[in-house]
């Protein structure tokens, strides 16, 4: 069973949270509410999120300050943040949002279809990264097992399964990259997809080195997972 991605919705107004839930419910992911910056930071201590939708204007800790805290934490610094704001103070206000680490800055009222499409891209990237980490973990276990008296090449069935699983992720990642190209997507999403493809290439290289006839069984080096 594929685990659902979590999307963090941060807004001090309940009606805005309800509206976001209505828009994003079609993605069939787990939507988590936070009514303040402080509440959002608490949620980020225990859960992993694919993307954060963050209201700019909130009493107490506003969106900019909340984003600054998120980006300072090693655990959360790479989570994409989409700022939502009901006001527009011009380029300076928008620049402040990007400077705070946002991947996008959307003014209310926004087009529900556009918002859903943007969020879905980051959810897909998150899911592909999760799949990639799982394949890397399986391969690492197999490599470690090969160094304890058995050879990885003695398990062709497991190698075939790993290769098939990786091929499925590679195919999905390629389709996602083509989709991003076609839709002139955000630069941050394109860069994240490119990073994912580089990690897939490294993992495929490590897996290929275990195939019979390569002469490298058990000594391959896995790509760093970051």
C-alpha positions, 0 to 999 in steps of 0.5 A: 500500500502506497503511503500518502504524502502529507501537505501542511496548510497554515492559516489563522482563518478556519474558512481559509483552511476549509477552502484549501482542503476543498481544493486539495482533497482531489489529490487524495493526500493527507492534509494537516491543519495549522492555525499559526506559525507556532503550530506549524513548527510543532507539526514539522517536529514530528512529521515529514511533509511534501509541501507547505502552503503558508499564509503570509499575514498571521497574528504573532509569527507571520508567514515570513518568520515561520518560513525563516524558522523552517529553513533554519532547521536541517530536517525541514529546510528542503520542504517546498513552501508556497506562500499565499497572501491576500495583499500585494505590495508589489515586487518588493513584497514578492521578493521578500517571499522568495528571499524567505525560501518560498518556491512560489508566491500566490495572491488570493483569490487564486485559481483552484486549478492552478494551485492544485496543479502546483501542489501536485507537482511537489507531491509527485516529486516527494513520492518519487524521492520516497520510492528512491530512498526505499530502493536505495535501502534495499540495495544497501541491505543487499550489499551489506549481506554480500559482505557477510559471506554471501555474494549479491550475485547469488540472489538473481531473483532479488536483483531482478526485483530491485531492477524492476522496481527501480525501472518503474521509478525511472519511468515515472520520473521521466514522465514527470520531467516531460510534464514539467517541461511541457508546462513551463513549471516553476524553476524549483520543481524542475531543479528538484526533478533534475536532482531526483534523476541524478540520484536515480542514475547513480542508483542504477549504476550501483545496481548494474555493477551487481549484475553477473559479469561485472566483476564488482559484486559487493563492492559498489558504492551507493549514491548519497541520499540527500 
